[in-house]
Structures are given as C-alpha cells and as structure tokens.
Amino acid sequence: MMFVDDIVLCNTNRAELERKVESWKKSLEGRGLKISRKKTEYLEFNGEGNGEVMLQEERLNKVKSFKYLV
C-alpha cells in the first residue's frame, strides 16, 4: 500500500494556493495515490482572515492549529 501523509503547501495568495493544491492532487492521482478530502485541512496565519480554500469545488476544513509528525 502506498500513501502520502503530512504534506505542507504554503502561499501568500489564496487563489495560488488552490492552484497548488489542485496541481498536487493531479500529480498524486497520476501515480495512483489519492488525497483524502475529509482529512485535508488548512491553517491560515498572517493572512486575509476570511474566505475558504477549495479543492474541486469542495471546501477544505480550516483549523486553528495542527500537529505535524505526531
């Protein structure tokens, strides 16, 4: 079984971040992997404060913190 876990994508522009997420999704799926939309979340800091991040017209969960490599 192959899987990818704990990937971090960063950007200062929400639209560009969505493009990166979509590009990452296509890259993974081209290699037989999938992104779990239920587990995918984003953390916003020093940013616009409003809005949402989308992946294929589905809103990703916004969190105030997350644990990395637990």
PDB file of N, CA, C and O in Angstrom:
ATOM      1  N   MET A   1       0.853  -1.164   0.000  1.00  0.00           N
ATOM      2  CA  MET A   1       0.000   0.000   0.000  1.00  0.00           C
ATOM      3  C   MET A   1       0.906   1.238   0.000  1.00  0.00           C
ATOM      4  O   MET A   1       1.912   1.293   0.708  1.00  0.00           O
ATOM      5  N   MET A   2       0.526   2.210  -0.801  1.00  0.00           N
ATOM      6  CA  MET A   2       1.288   3.458  -0.852  1.00  0.00           C
ATOM      7  C   MET A   2       0.402   4.600  -0.373  1.00  0.00           C
ATOM      8  O   MET A   2      -0.776   4.671  -0.722  1.00  0.00           O
ATOM      9  N   PHE A   3       0.976   5.492   0.425  1.00  0.00           N
ATOM     10  CA  PHE A   3       0.241   6.671   0.845  1.00  0.00           C
ATOM     11  C   PHE A   3       1.212   7.787   1.176  1.00  0.00           C
ATOM     12  O   PHE A   3       2.390   7.557   1.448  1.00  0.00           O
ATOM     13  N   VAL A   4       0.687   8.997   1.145  1.00  0.00           N
ATOM     14  CA  VAL A   4       1.464  10.184   1.497  1.00  0.00           C
ATOM     15  C   VAL A   4       0.759  10.828   2.674  1.00  0.00           C
ATOM     16  O   VAL A   4      -0.469  10.898   2.712  1.00  0.00           O
ATOM     17  N   ASP A   5       1.541  11.297   3.635  1.00  0.00           N
ATOM     18  CA  ASP A   5       0.947  11.876   4.831  1.00  0.00           C
ATOM     19  C   ASP A   5       1.728  13.131   5.208  1.00  0.00           C
ATOM     20  O   ASP A   5       2.925  13.228   4.941  1.00  0.00           O
ATOM     21  N   ASP A   6       1.046  14.088   5.828  1.00  0.00           N
ATOM     22  CA  ASP A   6       1.673  15.293   6.363  1.00  0.00           C
ATOM     23  C   ASP A   6       2.436  16.103   5.321  1.00  0.00           C
ATOM     24  O   ASP A   6       3.646  16.295   5.438  1.00  0.00           O
ATOM     25  N   ILE A   7       1.742  16.562   4.330  1.00  0.00           N
ATOM     26  CA  ILE A   7       2.305  17.440   3.307  1.00  0.00           C
ATOM     27  C   ILE A   7       1.900  18.869   3.637  1.00  0.00           C
ATOM     28  O   ILE A   7       0.756  19.114   4.020  1.00  0.00           O
ATOM     29  N   VAL A   8       2.812  19.807   3.496  1.00  0.00           N
ATOM     30  CA  VAL A   8       2.520  21.214   3.761  1.00  0.00           C
ATOM     31  C   VAL A   8       2.769  22.007   2.487  1.00  0.00           C
ATOM     32  O   VAL A   8       3.856  21.944   1.912  1.00  0.00           O
ATOM     33  N   LEU A   9       1.757  22.754   2.046  1.00  0.00           N
ATOM     34  CA  LEU A   9       1.883  23.676   0.923  1.00  0.00           C
ATOM     35  C   LEU A   9       1.674  25.080   1.473  1.00  0.00           C
ATOM     36  O   LEU A   9       0.739  25.303   2.243  1.00  0.00           O
ATOM     37  N   CYS A  10       2.513  26.017   1.100  1.00  0.00           N
ATOM     38  CA  CYS A  10       2.419  27.376   1.622  1.00  0.00           C
ATOM     39  C   CYS A  10       2.303  28.374   0.475  1.00  0.00           C
ATOM     40  O   CYS A  10       2.886  28.189  -0.593  1.00  0.00           O
ATOM     41  N   ASN A  11       1.541  29.429   0.719  1.00  0.00           N
ATOM     42  CA  ASN A  11       1.435  30.509  -0.243  1.00  0.00           C
ATOM     43  C   ASN A  11       0.813  31.711   0.444  1.00  0.00           C
ATOM     44  O   ASN A  11       0.092  31.565   1.431  1.00  0.00           O
ATOM     45  N   THR A  12       1.086  32.887  -0.071  1.00  0.00           N
ATOM     46  CA  THR A  12       0.501  34.109   0.495  1.00  0.00           C
ATOM     47  C   THR A  12      -0.774  34.511  -0.237  1.00  0.00           C
ATOM     48  O   THR A  12      -1.455  35.449   0.177  1.00  0.00           O
ATOM     49  N   ASN A  13      -1.100  33.814  -1.313  1.00  0.00           N
ATOM     50  CA  ASN A  13      -2.278  34.137  -2.111  1.00  0.00           C
ATOM     51  C   ASN A  13      -3.210  32.923  -2.151  1.00  0.00           C
ATOM     52  O   ASN A  13      -2.794  31.831  -2.538  1.00  0.00           O
ATOM     53  N   ARG A  14      -4.467  33.116  -1.750  1.00  0.00           N
ATOM     54  CA  ARG A  14      -5.427  32.010  -1.664  1.00  0.00           C
ATOM     55  C   ARG A  14      -5.654  31.332  -3.016  1.00  0.00           C
ATOM     56  O   ARG A  14      -5.678  30.103  -3.090  1.00  0.00           O
ATOM     57  N   ALA A  15      -5.821  32.109  -4.079  1.00  0.00           N
ATOM     58  CA  ALA A  15      -6.066  31.526  -5.407  1.00  0.00           C
ATOM     59  C   ALA A  15      -4.867  30.697  -5.865  1.00  0.00           C
ATOM     60  O   ALA A  15      -5.036  29.622  -6.440  1.00  0.00           O
ATOM     61  N   GLU A  16      -3.668  31.191  -5.611  1.00  0.00           N
ATOM     62  CA  GLU A  16      -2.462  30.447  -5.982  1.00  0.00           C
ATOM     63  C   GLU A  16      -2.343  29.173  -5.148  1.00  0.00           C
ATOM     64  O   GLU A  16      -1.917  28.138  -5.660  1.00  0.00           O
ATOM     65  N   LEU A  17      -2.711  29.238  -3.882  1.00  0.00           N
ATOM     66  CA  LEU A  17      -2.691  28.051  -3.035  1.00  0.00           C
ATOM     67  C   LEU A  17      -3.647  26.996  -3.583  1.00  0.00           C
ATOM     68  O   LEU A  17      -3.305  25.814  -3.630  1.00  0.00           O
ATOM     69  N   GLU A  18      -4.834  27.410  -3.996  1.00  0.00           N
ATOM     70  CA  GLU A  18      -5.793  26.467  -4.575  1.00  0.00           C
ATOM     71  C   GLU A  18      -5.228  25.829  -5.844  1.00  0.00           C
ATOM     72  O   GLU A  18      -5.438  24.640  -6.085  1.00  0.00           O
ATOM     73  N   ARG A  19      -4.524  26.599  -6.645  1.00  0.00           N
ATOM     74  CA  ARG A  19      -3.892  26.042  -7.847  1.00  0.00           C
ATOM     75  C   ARG A  19      -2.823  25.012  -7.461  1.00  0.00           C
ATOM     76  O   ARG A  19      -2.707  23.965  -8.098  1.00  0.00           O
ATOM     77  N   LYS A  20      -2.050  25.311  -6.424  1.00  0.00           N
ATOM     78  CA  LYS A  20      -1.031  24.359  -5.959  1.00  0.00           C
ATOM     79  C   LYS A  20      -1.669  23.070  -5.446  1.00  0.00           C
ATOM     80  O   LYS A  20      -1.187  21.977  -5.744  1.00  0.00           O
ATOM     81  N   VAL A  21      -2.745  23.194  -4.682  1.00  0.00           N
ATOM     82  CA  VAL A  21      -3.428  22.015  -4.140  1.00  0.00           C
ATOM     83  C   VAL A  21      -3.967  21.163  -5.289  1.00  0.00           C
ATOM     84  O   VAL A  21      -3.828  19.940  -5.281  1.00  0.00           O
ATOM     85  N   GLU A  22      -4.579  21.810  -6.270  1.00  0.00           N
ATOM     86  CA  GLU A  22      -5.119  21.078  -7.422  1.00  0.00           C
ATOM     87  C   GLU A  22      -3.996  20.399  -8.209  1.00  0.00           C
ATOM     88  O   GLU A  22      -4.147  19.255  -8.639  1.00  0.00           O
ATOM     89  N   SER A  23      -2.884  21.088  -8.399  1.00  0.00           N
ATOM     90  CA  SER A  23      -1.744  20.516  -9.107  1.00  0.00           C
ATOM     91  C   SER A  23      -1.183  19.312  -8.340  1.00  0.00           C
ATOM     92  O   SER A  23      -0.859  18.286  -8.938  1.00  0.00           O
ATOM     93  N   TRP A  24      -1.073  19.443  -7.027  1.00  0.00           N
ATOM     94  CA  TRP A  24      -0.580  18.351  -6.177  1.00  0.00           C
ATOM     95  C   TRP A  24      -1.512  17.145  -6.280  1.00  0.00           C
ATOM     96  O   TRP A  24      -1.058  16.006  -6.388  1.00  0.00           O
ATOM     97  N   LYS A  25      -2.817  17.406  -6.246  1.00  0.00           N
ATOM     98  CA  LYS A  25      -3.824  16.343  -6.363  1.00  0.00           C
ATOM     99  C   LYS A  25      -3.662  15.597  -7.686  1.00  0.00           C
ATOM    100  O   LYS A  25      -3.656  14.367  -7.705  1.00  0.00           O
ATOM    101  N   LYS A  26      -3.530  16.328  -8.785  1.00  0.00           N
ATOM    102  CA  LYS A  26      -3.381  15.700 -10.102  1.00  0.00           C
ATOM    103  C   LYS A  26      -2.086  14.890 -10.171  1.00  0.00           C
ATOM    104  O   LYS A  26      -2.068  13.800 -10.743  1.00  0.00           O
ATOM    105  N   SER A  27      -1.012  15.412  -9.597  1.00  0.00           N
ATOM    106  CA  SER A  27       0.262  14.694  -9.581  1.00  0.00           C
ATOM    107  C   SER A  27       0.145  13.375  -8.822  1.00  0.00           C
ATOM    108  O   SER A  27       0.615  12.338  -9.291  1.00  0.00           O
ATOM    109  N   LEU A  28      -0.474  13.421  -7.664  1.00  0.00           N
ATOM    110  CA  LEU A  28      -0.638  12.206  -6.860  1.00  0.00           C
ATOM    111  C   LEU A  28      -1.521  11.192  -7.570  1.00  0.00           C
ATOM    112  O   LEU A  28      -1.182  10.011  -7.648  1.00  0.00           O
ATOM    113  N   GLU A  29      -2.663  11.658  -8.092  1.00  0.00           N
ATOM    114  CA  GLU A  29      -3.581  10.739  -8.746  1.00  0.00           C
ATOM    115  C   GLU A  29      -2.967  10.130  -9.997  1.00  0.00           C
ATOM    116  O   GLU A  29      -3.299   9.002 -10.363  1.00  0.00           O
ATOM    117  N   GLY A  30      -2.071  10.868 -10.661  1.00  0.00           N
ATOM    118  CA  GLY A  30      -1.371  10.331 -11.819  1.00  0.00           C
ATOM    119  C   GLY A  30      -0.442   9.185 -11.463  1.00  0.00           C
ATOM    120  O   GLY A  30      -0.011   8.426 -12.331  1.00  0.00           O
ATOM    121  N   ARG A  31      -0.135   9.067 -10.166  1.00  0.00           N
ATOM    122  CA  ARG A  31       0.728   7.997  -9.682  1.00  0.00           C
ATOM    123  C   ARG A  31      -0.036   6.969  -8.849  1.00  0.00           C
ATOM    124  O   ARG A  31       0.559   6.150  -8.148  1.00  0.00           O
ATOM    125  N   GLY A  32      -1.363   7.029  -8.940  1.00  0.00           N
ATOM    126  CA  GLY A  32      -2.195   6.047  -8.245  1.00  0.00           C
ATOM    127  C   GLY A  32      -2.500   6.359  -6.794  1.00  0.00           C
ATOM    128  O   GLY A  32      -3.022   5.501  -6.083  1.00  0.00           O
ATOM    129  N   LEU A  33      -2.187   7.571  -6.331  1.00  0.00           N
ATOM    130  CA  LEU A  33      -2.467   7.962  -4.945  1.00  0.00           C
ATOM    131  C   LEU A  33      -3.677   8.880  -4.908  1.00  0.00           C
ATOM    132  O   LEU A  33      -4.088   9.404  -5.943  1.00  0.00           O
ATOM    133  N   LYS A  34      -4.250   9.082  -3.732  1.00  0.00           N
ATOM    134  CA  LYS A  34      -5.411   9.947  -3.580  1.00  0.00           C
ATOM    135  C   LYS A  34      -5.230  10.891  -2.403  1.00  0.00           C
ATOM    136  O   LYS A  34      -4.533  10.570  -1.440  1.00  0.00           O
ATOM    137  N   ILE A  35      -5.857  12.052  -2.482  1.00  0.00           N
ATOM    138  CA  ILE A  35      -5.925  12.982  -1.358  1.00  0.00           C
ATOM    139  C   ILE A  35      -7.245  12.737  -0.643  1.00  0.00           C
ATOM    140  O   ILE A  35      -8.300  12.711  -1.276  1.00  0.00           O
ATOM    141  N   SER A  36      -7.193  12.561   0.657  1.00  0.00           N
ATOM    142  CA  SER A  36      -8.414  12.407   1.443  1.00  0.00           C
ATOM    143  C   SER A  36      -8.971  13.787   1.749  1.00  0.00           C
ATOM    144  O   SER A  36      -8.386  14.533   2.535  1.00  0.00           O
ATOM    145  N   ARG A  37     -10.088  14.131   1.142  1.00  0.00           N
ATOM    146  CA  ARG A  37     -10.682  15.448   1.369  1.00  0.00           C
ATOM    147  C   ARG A  37     -11.189  15.598   2.800  1.00  0.00           C
ATOM    148  O   ARG A  37     -11.226  16.708   3.330  1.00  0.00           O
ATOM    149  N   LYS A  38     -11.578  14.496   3.426  1.00  0.00           N
ATOM    150  CA  LYS A  38     -12.051  14.549   4.811  1.00  0.00           C
ATOM    151  C   LYS A  38     -10.915  14.895   5.769  1.00  0.00           C
ATOM    152  O   LYS A  38     -11.138  15.565   6.777  1.00  0.00           O
ATOM    153  N   LYS A  39      -9.704  14.445   5.462  1.00  0.00           N
ATOM    154  CA  LYS A  39      -8.564  14.685   6.336  1.00  0.00           C
ATOM    155  C   LYS A  39      -7.786  15.949   5.969  1.00  0.00           C
ATOM    156  O   LYS A  39      -7.008  16.451   6.779  1.00  0.00           O
ATOM    157  N   THR A  40      -7.989  16.461   4.768  1.00  0.00           N
ATOM    158  CA  THR A  40      -7.230  17.624   4.308  1.00  0.00           C
ATOM    159  C   THR A  40      -7.742  18.874   4.994  1.00  0.00           C
ATOM    160  O   THR A  40      -8.944  19.138   5.009  1.00  0.00           O
ATOM    161  N   GLU A  41      -6.829  19.637   5.559  1.00  0.00           N
ATOM    162  CA  GLU A  41      -7.207  20.858   6.276  1.00  0.00           C
ATOM    163  C   GLU A  41      -6.176  21.934   6.002  1.00  0.00           C
ATOM    164  O   GLU A  41      -5.073  21.659   5.528  1.00  0.00           O
ATOM    165  N   TYR A  42      -6.553  23.159   6.307  1.00  0.00           N
ATOM    166  CA  TYR A  42      -5.600  24.249   6.114  1.00  0.00           C
ATOM    167  C   TYR A  42      -5.572  25.151   7.328  1.00  0.00           C
ATOM    168  O   TYR A  42      -6.548  25.284   8.066  1.00  0.00           O
ATOM    169  N   LEU A  43      -4.420  25.763   7.504  1.00  0.00           N
ATOM    170  CA  LEU A  43      -4.160  26.673   8.610  1.00  0.00           C
ATOM    171  C   LEU A  43      -3.800  28.013   8.007  1.00  0.00           C
ATOM    172  O   LEU A  43      -2.918  28.102   7.152  1.00  0.00           O
ATOM    173  N   GLU A  44      -4.470  29.037   8.444  1.00  0.00           N
ATOM    174  CA  GLU A  44      -4.216  30.377   7.920  1.00  0.00           C
ATOM    175  C   GLU A  44      -3.560  31.222   9.002  1.00  0.00           C
ATOM    176  O   GLU A  44      -4.023  31.258  10.142  1.00  0.00           O
ATOM    177  N   PHE A  45      -2.485  31.896   8.637  1.00  0.00           N
ATOM    178  CA  PHE A  45      -1.842  32.803   9.573  1.00  0.00           C
ATOM    179  C   PHE A  45      -1.321  34.001   8.801  1.00  0.00           C
ATOM    180  O   PHE A  45      -0.902  33.876   7.650  1.00  0.00           O
ATOM    181  N   ASN A  46      -1.348  35.159   9.438  1.00  0.00           N
ATOM    182  CA  ASN A  46      -0.913  36.405   8.804  1.00  0.00           C
ATOM    183  C   ASN A  46      -1.558  36.582   7.435  1.00  0.00           C
ATOM    184  O   ASN A  46      -0.921  37.073   6.503  1.00  0.00           O
ATOM    185  N   GLY A  47      -2.811  36.186   7.315  1.00  0.00           N
ATOM    186  CA  GLY A  47      -3.462  36.209   6.012  1.00  0.00           C
ATOM    187  C   GLY A  47      -4.693  37.091   5.991  1.00  0.00           C
ATOM    188  O   GLY A  47      -4.887  37.966   6.835  1.00  0.00           O
ATOM    189  N   GLU A  48      -5.509  36.824   5.000  1.00  0.00           N
ATOM    190  CA  GLU A  48      -6.710  37.617   4.777  1.00  0.00           C
ATOM    191  C   GLU A  48      -7.745  37.435   5.885  1.00  0.00           C
ATOM    192  O   GLU A  48      -8.527  38.343   6.165  1.00  0.00           O
ATOM    193  N   GLY A  49      -7.747  36.259   6.515  1.00  0.00           N
ATOM    194  CA  GLY A  49      -8.666  36.030   7.619  1.00  0.00           C
ATOM    195  C   GLY A  49     -10.050  35.581   7.213  1.00  0.00           C
ATOM    196  O   GLY A  49     -10.755  34.977   8.021  1.00  0.00           O
ATOM    197  N   ASN A  50     -10.457  35.851   6.005  1.00  0.00           N
ATOM    198  CA  ASN A  50     -11.780  35.453   5.527  1.00  0.00           C
ATOM    199  C   ASN A  50     -11.634  34.561   4.306  1.00  0.00           C
ATOM    200  O   ASN A  50     -10.566  34.481   3.700  1.00  0.00           O
ATOM    201  N   GLY A  51     -12.694  33.912   3.966  1.00  0.00           N
ATOM    202  CA  GLY A  51     -12.677  33.078   2.776  1.00  0.00           C
ATOM    203  C   GLY A  51     -12.452  31.627   3.118  1.00  0.00           C
ATOM    204  O   GLY A  51     -12.470  31.226   4.282  1.00  0.00           O
ATOM    205  N   GLU A  52     -12.239  30.854   2.081  1.00  0.00           N
ATOM    206  CA  GLU A  52     -12.053  29.425   2.250  1.00  0.00           C
ATOM    207  C   GLU A  52     -11.146  28.914   1.144  1.00  0.00           C
ATOM    208  O   GLU A  52     -10.951  29.574   0.124  1.00  0.00           O
ATOM    209  N   VAL A  53     -10.603  27.740   1.360  1.00  0.00           N
ATOM    210  CA  VAL A  53      -9.764  27.089   0.360  1.00  0.00           C
ATOM    211  C   VAL A  53     -10.571  25.932  -0.203  1.00  0.00           C
ATOM    212  O   VAL A  53     -11.150  25.141   0.541  1.00  0.00           O
ATOM    213  N   MET A  54     -10.601  25.845  -1.525  1.00  0.00           N
ATOM    214  CA  MET A  54     -11.415  24.848  -2.200  1.00  0.00           C
ATOM    215  C   MET A  54     -10.528  23.833  -2.918  1.00  0.00           C
ATOM    216  O   MET A  54      -9.424  24.154  -3.358  1.00  0.00           O
ATOM    217  N   LEU A  55     -11.024  22.619  -3.026  1.00  0.00           N
ATOM    218  CA  LEU A  55     -10.406  21.573  -3.829  1.00  0.00           C
ATOM    219  C   LEU A  55     -11.528  20.930  -4.619  1.00  0.00           C
ATOM    220  O   LEU A  55     -12.379  20.244  -4.053  1.00  0.00           O
ATOM    221  N   GLN A  56     -11.534  21.145  -5.910  1.00  0.00           N
ATOM    222  CA  GLN A  56     -12.588  20.646  -6.793  1.00  0.00           C
ATOM    223  C   GLN A  56     -13.972  20.997  -6.257  1.00  0.00           C
ATOM    224  O   GLN A  56     -14.820  20.123  -6.074  1.00  0.00           O
ATOM    225  N   GLU A  57     -14.185  22.270  -6.010  1.00  0.00           N
ATOM    226  CA  GLU A  57     -15.466  22.816  -5.556  1.00  0.00           C
ATOM    227  C   GLU A  57     -15.921  22.290  -4.201  1.00  0.00           C
ATOM    228  O   GLU A  57     -17.095  22.412  -3.851  1.00  0.00           O
ATOM    229  N   GLU A  58     -15.006  21.709  -3.439  1.00  0.00           N
ATOM    230  CA  GLU A  58     -15.312  21.262  -2.086  1.00  0.00           C
ATOM    231  C   GLU A  58     -14.447  22.046  -1.109  1.00  0.00           C
ATOM    232  O   GLU A  58     -13.227  22.110  -1.257  1.00  0.00           O
ATOM    233  N   ARG A  59     -15.097  22.648  -0.099  1.00  0.00           N
ATOM    234  CA  ARG A  59     -14.386  23.466   0.873  1.00  0.00           C
ATOM    235  C   ARG A  59     -13.569  22.583   1.798  1.00  0.00           C
ATOM    236  O   ARG A  59     -14.067  21.592   2.331  1.00  0.00           O
ATOM    237  N   LEU A  60     -12.306  22.954   1.984  1.00  0.00           N
ATOM    238  CA  LEU A  60     -11.441  22.237   2.913  1.00  0.00           C
ATOM    239  C   LEU A  60     -11.664  22.758   4.328  1.00  0.00           C
ATOM    240  O   LEU A  60     -12.053  23.911   4.516  1.00  0.00           O
ATOM    241  N   ASN A  61     -11.422  21.918   5.309  1.00  0.00           N
ATOM    242  CA  ASN A  61     -11.594  22.300   6.710  1.00  0.00           C
ATOM    243  C   ASN A  61     -10.507  23.273   7.134  1.00  0.00           C
ATOM    244  O   ASN A  61      -9.321  23.040   6.900  1.00  0.00           O
ATOM    245  N   LYS A  62     -10.926  24.371   7.762  1.00  0.00           N
ATOM    246  CA  LYS A  62      -9.987  25.348   8.304  1.00  0.00           C
ATOM    247  C   LYS A  62      -9.772  25.035   9.783  1.00  0.00           C
ATOM    248  O   LYS A  62     -10.730  24.807  10.522  1.00  0.00           O
ATOM    249  N   VAL A  63      -8.516  25.026  10.208  1.00  0.00           N
ATOM    250  CA  VAL A  63      -8.185  24.728  11.600  1.00  0.00           C
ATOM    251  C   VAL A  63      -7.371  25.874  12.192  1.00  0.00           C
ATOM    252  O   VAL A  63      -6.789  26.676  11.462  1.00  0.00           O
ATOM    253  N   LYS A  64      -7.335  25.944  13.513  1.00  0.00           N
ATOM    254  CA  LYS A  64      -6.546  26.978  14.194  1.00  0.00           C
ATOM    255  C   LYS A  64      -5.141  26.475  14.523  1.00  0.00           C
ATOM    256  O   LYS A  64      -4.236  27.272  14.770  1.00  0.00           O
ATOM    257  N   SER A  65      -4.959  25.159  14.527  1.00  0.00           N
ATOM    258  CA  SER A  65      -3.653  24.552  14.755  1.00  0.00           C
ATOM    259  C   SER A  65      -3.692  23.115  14.228  1.00  0.00           C
ATOM    260  O   SER A  65      -4.762  22.536  14.037  1.00  0.00           O
ATOM    261  N   PHE A  66      -2.515  22.560  14.002  1.00  0.00           N
ATOM    262  CA  PHE A  66      -2.460  21.143  13.649  1.00  0.00           C
ATOM    263  C   PHE A  66      -1.137  20.571  14.128  1.00  0.00           C
ATOM    264  O   PHE A  66      -0.140  21.277  14.278  1.00  0.00           O
ATOM    265  N   LYS A  67      -1.164  19.275  14.359  1.00  0.00           N
ATOM    266  CA  LYS A  67       0.041  18.579  14.810  1.00  0.00           C
ATOM    267  C   LYS A  67       0.730  18.002  13.592  1.00  0.00           C
ATOM    268  O   LYS A  67       0.085  17.471  12.689  1.00  0.00           O
ATOM    269  N   TYR A  68       2.038  18.110  13.577  1.00  0.00           N
ATOM    270  CA  TYR A  68       2.829  17.613  12.467  1.00  0.00           C
ATOM    271  C   TYR A  68       3.753  16.514  12.947  1.00  0.00           C
ATOM    272  O   TYR A  68       4.482  16.693  13.923  1.00  0.00           O
ATOM    273  N   LEU A  69       3.726  15.392  12.277  1.00  0.00           N
ATOM    274  CA  LEU A  69       4.561  14.232  12.619  1.00  0.00           C
ATOM    275  C   LEU A  69       4.401  13.791  14.062  1.00  0.00           C
ATOM    276  O   LEU A  69       5.359  13.746  14.833  1.00  0.00           O
ATOM    277  N   VAL A  70       3.182  13.472  14.397  1.00  0.00           N
ATOM    278  CA  VAL A  70       2.882  13.015  15.754  1.00  0.00           C
ATOM    279  C   VAL A  70       2.990  11.513  15.836  1.00  0.00           C
ATOM    280  O   VAL A  70       2.774  10.936  16.902  1.00  0.00           O
TER     281      VAL A  70
END
